[in-house]
Amino acid sequence: MTSVPMAAQTAPAKAWMDASRTPDERSAEILAQMTLDEKIAMVNGTFGSALKRGNPNETRTGAGHVPGVPRLGIPDLYESDASLGVANGGEMRKGDVATALPGSLLTASTFDPTIAEAGGRMIGSESRAKGFNVLLAGGANLVRDPWNGRNFEYLSEDVLLTGVMAGAAIKGIQSNGIVSTIKHYALNAQESGRNVLDAKMAEAPMRESELLAFEVAIEAGKPGSVMCGYNQVNGHYACENDFLLNTVLKKDWGYTGWVMSDWGAVHSTVKAATAGLDQESGQELDKQVFFGAPLKAAVAAGTVPAARLDDMVRRILRTMIAHELVDRPTPATPQPIDYAANAKVAQATAEAGIVLLKNDRDLLPLAATAKTILVIGGHADVGVLSGGGSSQVRSVGGVPLELPMPGGGPLSSFIKITYHASSPLAAIKARLPQAQVTYLDGNDVRAAAAAARAADIVIVFGEQWRTEAQDVETLDLPGTQNALIDAVAAANGKTVVVLETGGPVTMPWAGRVGAILEAWYPGQKGGEAIASILVGDVNPSGRLPVTFPANAAQAPRPTIPGLALVKAAEARNAVKPKATTLDLSTVDLTGGVPSFPVEYPEGADVGYRWYQRKGAAPLFAFGHGLSYTKFGYRDLKVVGDAISFSVTNTGKRAGADVPQVYAAPAGQMRRLVGFQRVMLQPGETKQVSVTIDPRLIARYDTARPGWSVAAGAVPITVGRQAGDAVLSGTIQVAAQAIKP
């Protein structure tokens, strides 16, 4: 009998599959077994439709696919969009639906990271059940301009709110044993000309704003991958930007995950690889495949060191192991999903984030004595609006209405104006069975005004659609909606306006209507959520995560930079055929637009801080939101950097409040340094405690380099919105230096 050494008896067949070993150890051993071709295959991925062409029965077709290494036990990466639910672009998976969360601006309006985490956990569970192991979620760009077409996918104009909420959502997604990205790194603040524009900003203000939001989110959520954006930053494309990827992300922040490109965002082989890009995604959308044969040749020639390729692959492998993709693979066939339970998550999010902007004479909640209620516009008879682009979810319940993308363009075959099947009209009728509730589409302004005169209450739905790939050219509600609201308000003083928008809009009629409700894009149960707020089943508690300007001229950029160049390119391309299949390899994402600079003079003073700097009074301030009850603040205490105070519900209804703490360090605009959502019964009091992250009261010193906190007194305020000061105090700060 041949004796077997003890080590051989106890060692697993493949040491790298031993789950008791660290991800670093296991990834190093896997890497040592891989061939050059296997390494190259792992750093470039195809668009999801390529998988379908190879196997018509494949159910895991989504945004992208990267082959694994089956002989070593490494699964493929199956990637799906996006932050608002498991998308099904172009309906690659015929008939497949998913739960649609509200837009990210609405989630941010809750000011509650537990709600963001619950939403992330829900969509992450659906992603896993459908077989996807990478969710292209985690939008963390700051809202710098009110007209950005993709604002509905982002969270806020504030560093702290964005970082905390993005981190919580990512944490929820990844609790399912899958990877979430964080995107679009960085300064991806505009859709018009996004593939060519050059975002200009000095290092210090960038570190104090956009980059700090990403840093806070990465610390909180620990995303497995960072997705770099389309745009240039200070003369270099974001996906080949050594400062962003190597210096800031990997060196200063010590990020150990991998950097993937956005789809169509790669422009080079050697520069991108050496600048820190680890994986080319959706390679069909690039001008060529840069991380395939060209990368292999560059490694052979030594222009990309073999060690750099190993680092790229090691980062992917280590992350896959750390996030359980290797030890607990996602299923090869779809698993059952409790859509009814998940719909409750979507509705609860919407109910917590809808913002009551105005409520004169307590017009809301709707009085039980109202006998005739007229609902006008917004397709409220069929559903609620959603934002367009890669985040579009084909929600449970179907698509009651789909309209063509205005203006056409190379992506018009894939992007549609889409409504979720959640009718506010039906939901209002269900909650007020004693009332006569009727509907008009609002196309005939005179007829609507005439009908309004005879109603006890009028509810006008105003909408503004936004999408990835193009910005809105005006902050006005499209078409004749402003005229409609004006006419109806003149006919009936008890007019309520419900807005479904993907960002701020101007409201020339605001002073003439009785109540305004900002419902954002409220998701697949949005109609029910809106009705719950209107009738008072739920007390509104949302707070604005962005400033609503009084007019477009108040914004740092009152017009869209480069829009004339984009329009000229669109005119030249108008006669060219549009793509009609999921094969996007012939689509020119730049549209022939030349590169142009976008200056950001506000620097770190984004959003409400810009309005402070300019002394401008917005229409509605950051943090604003009303309630059906009232809250009082008292007993401010400051001990070191810890701040505490009490909040009391002084009204007659239960409700949630969001007290906000602002600080104004010397030489800086006042900024949010803490917040907490608290639920209170009538007469109930709770203590709120906030500890200030020192980076929020510091300046970034590029000479040090690092954060510098100046010693001295820092004024703080507790209030209900930016600029409000119910309580005031001072914290004494010691000098402090913090490494980047």
Buried (B, 14 or more C-beta within 10 A) or exposed (E): EEEEEEEEEEEEEBEBBBEEBEBBBBBBBBBEEBEEEBBBBBBBBBBBBBBBEEEEEBBBBBBBBBBBBEEBBBBBBBBBBBBBBBBBBBEBBEEBBBBBBBBBBBBBBBBBBEBBBBBBBBBBBBBBBBBBBBBBBBBBBBBBBBBBBBBBBBBBBBBBBBBBBBBBBBBBBBBBBBBBBBBBBBBBBBBBBBBBBBBBBEBBBBBBBBBBBBBBBBEBBBBBBBBBBBBBBBEBBBBBBEBBBBBBBBEBBEBBBBBBBBBBBBBBBBBBBBBBBBBBBBBBBBEEBBBBEBBBEBBEEEBBEEEBBBBBBBBBBBBBBBBBBBBEBBEEEBEEBEBEEBBEBBBBBBBBBBBBBBBEEEBBBBBEEBEBBBBBBBBBBBBBBBBBBBBBBBBBBEBBBEEEBEEEBBBBBBBBBBBBBBBBBBBBBBBBEEBEBBBBEBEEBEBBBBBBEEBBBBBBBBBBBBBBBBBBBEBBBBEBBBBBBBBBBBBBBBBBBBBBBBBBBBBBBBEBBBBBBBBBBBBBBBBBBBBBBBBBEBBBBBBBBBBBBBBBEBBBBBEBBBBEBBBBBBEEBEEEEBBEEBEBEEBBBBBBBEBBEBEBEBBBBBBBBBBBBEEBEBBBBBBBBBBBBBBEBEEBEBEEBEBBBBBBBEBEBBBBBBBBBBBBBEEBBBBBBBBBBBBBEBEEBBEBEBEBBBBBBBBBBEEEBBBBBBEEEBBBBBBBBBBBEBBEBEBEBEEBEBEB
